Amino acid sequence: MKNLFIAAIVLTSSWATAQNFEGVITMNTTNEAMMETATLTWYLKGENSRMDIDSKAGDHATQYTVIADTKGMDMIADGQVTAVPQTAMSVDMKTQQLVSETKNVSVNGYNCTQAVFTDGTNQTTYWLAEGIGLGFNDLPFIIKRNMPKISSSGFPLKMEKRDASGKIILSQDVVSITPSTVSNSKFERN
């Protein structure tokens, strides 16, 4: 199981690039195929990013942290620091086709565009918020590992992926976005 989590740490190079938001984002995810639920706490400051992940898959629970900054990328689990190699930074994701777009949809108090995409089999709906200093491309791979590239912008506050029968097989929901000063100590690897 630990190998599964290490494989999930493959991140896109955009994760360690500077963005305009400083603060903390908390989200919940579910992945039916892996029988996994997770809570992610994401700290952002300039080119620094830290994700604390509390995951449960079946009867196995694990906690780990991923830190990315100008020094590189590391996963920290069970007191061990593991460097994530640069070769793991590129991911080939299939592009989905836009089915519909609805503007001015409210999600968790944010004005969003609801964008529905299909890959020919599954349908994925994103609720994308503009104006929070982050966009879709700022998401680290650990969040969008099952989210193909999309042409829309905005930060996905919510995502639901449904199979051909309409069953939700993957979901992500932002619980909170808190602009705040993030201490540099959050990005230490000890």
C-alpha positions in Angstrom: 0.0 0.0 0.0 2.9 2.4 0.8 4.0 2.0 -2.9 0.6 3.2 -4.0 1.0 6.4 -1.9 4.6 7.0 -3.1 3.4 6.6 -6.7 0.7 9.2 -6.0 3.3 11.8 -5.1 4.3 12.3 -8.7 3.8 16.1 -9.1 3.6 18.4 -12.0 6.2 21.1 -12.3 3.6 23.8 -11.8 3.2 22.8 -8.2 6.4 24.5 -7.2 5.8 27.7 -9.1 4.9 30.9 -7.5 1.2 31.8 -7.2 -0.6 34.7 -5.7 -2.3 33.0 -2.8 -0.8 32.6 0.6 -2.7 30.6 3.2 -4.3 27.2 3.8 -6.7 25.1 1.8 -8.5 22.1 3.3 -10.2 19.5 1.1 -11.8 16.1 1.3 -11.4 13.4 -1.4 -12.9 10.0 -2.1 -11.7 7.5 -4.6 -14.1 4.5 -4.9 -11.7 2.4 -7.0 -9.2 2.5 -4.2 -11.8 2.6 -1.4 -9.9 5.6 -0.3 -11.0 8.7 1.6 -8.5 11.5 2.5 -8.4 14.9 4.1 -5.7 17.2 2.7 -4.4 20.4 4.3 -2.5 22.4 1.7 -0.2 25.3 2.8 0.9 27.7 0.2 3.4 30.6 0.3 5.1 31.9 -2.8 7.0 29.0 -4.3 6.5 26.9 -1.2 3.8 24.2 -1.0 3.1 21.7 1.7 0.3 19.1 1.8 -0.5 17.1 4.9 -2.5 14.0 3.9 -4.5 11.8 6.2 -5.7 8.9 4.1 -7.7 5.8 4.7 -8.0 3.0 2.1 -9.9 0.0 3.3 -8.5 -0.9 6.7 -5.2 0.9 6.1 -4.8 4.4 7.4 -1.7 6.5 6.7 -0.5 10.1 7.2 2.2 11.7 5.1 3.4 15.1 3.9 4.6 16.3 0.6 6.7 19.5 0.4 7.7 21.2 -2.8 9.8 24.3 -3.1 12.9 25.6 -4.8 14.9 22.9 -3.0 13.0 20.2 -4.7 10.2 17.8 -3.6 10.1 15.4 -0.7 7.6 13.1 0.8 7.7 12.7 4.6 6.1 9.6 6.1 6.9 7.7 9.3 9.8 10.1 10.1 11.5 9.3 6.8 12.2 12.0 4.1 12.1 10.6 0.6 13.1 12.8 -2.3 10.8 12.7 -5.3 13.0 12.6 -8.4 12.6 15.2 -11.2 11.8 12.4 -13.6 8.6 11.9 -11.7 7.4 15.4 -12.5 5.8 14.9 -15.9 2.4 13.2 -16.3 0.6 12.5 -19.5 -3.1 13.1 -18.9 -5.9 12.7 -21.4 -7.8 15.9 -22.3 -11.5 15.8 -21.8 -14.1 17.4 -24.1 -16.4 20.2 -22.7 -20.1 19.2 -22.7 -21.5 22.3 -21.0 -20.6 25.3 -19.0 -22.9 27.2 -16.6 -21.7 30.5 -15.1 -22.6 32.1 -11.8 -23.2 28.9 -9.8 -22.6 29.3 -6.0 -20.5 26.7 -4.2 -19.4 27.3 -0.6 -20.0 31.0 -0.9 -17.9 31.4 -4.1 -19.2 32.3 -7.5 -18.2 29.5 -9.9 -18.4 28.2 -13.4 -19.8 24.7 -13.5 -18.0 22.9 -16.3 -19.1 19.4 -17.3 -16.5 17.3 -19.3 -16.5 13.8 -20.8 -13.8 11.4 -21.8 -16.3 9.4 -23.9 -17.1 7.1 -20.9 -17.0 9.0 -17.7 -18.4 12.5 -17.0 -16.6 14.9 -14.7 -18.1 18.1 -13.3 -15.9 20.9 -11.9 -17.1 23.9 -10.0 -14.3 26.5 -10.9 -13.9 29.7 -8.9 -12.0 32.7 -10.2 -10.3 35.5 -8.3 -8.8 33.5 -5.4 -5.2 33.7 -6.7 -5.1 30.1 -7.8 -6.2 28.3 -10.9 -6.6 24.7 -12.1 -3.0 24.5 -13.2 -1.8 25.3 -9.7 -3.1 22.0 -8.3 -0.5 19.5 -7.4 -0.7 16.1 -9.0 -1.6 14.4 -5.8 -4.9 16.2 -6.0 -5.5 16.0 -9.8 -3.9 12.5 -10.3 -7.3 11.3 -11.6 -8.2 14.7 -13.2 -7.3 15.0 -16.8 -6.2 18.4 -18.2 -9.0 20.7 -18.9 -9.1 24.0 -20.9 -11.1 25.9 -18.3 -9.4 28.1 -15.8 -10.4 28.8 -12.2 -9.7 26.8 -9.0 -11.8 23.7 -8.7 -13.7 24.0 -5.4 -15.5 20.8 -6.1 -15.2 17.9 -8.5 -17.3 14.8 -9.2 -16.4 12.1 -11.6 -19.2 9.7 -12.6 -18.9 6.4 -14.4 -21.3 5.5 -17.3 -24.0 4.4 -14.9 -23.9 7.8 -13.1 -22.2 6.5 -9.9 -19.7 8.9 -8.3 -16.3 7.2 -8.5 -14.1 10.1 -7.5 -14.8 13.4 -5.7 -13.0 16.3 -4.2 -14.5 19.1 -2.2 -12.8 22.1 -0.8 -13.9 22.6 2.8 -12.1 25.9 3.4 -9.8 28.5 1.8 -8.1 30.6 4.4 -5.9 33.5 3.3 -3.3 33.8 6.1 0.4 34.2 6.8 2.1 30.8 6.6 5.2 30.4 8.7 8.4 29.3 6.8 8.7 26.5 9.4 5.9 24.7 7.7 8.3 23.9 4.8 11.1 22.5 6.9 11.8 18.8 6.3 12.8 17.6 9.8 
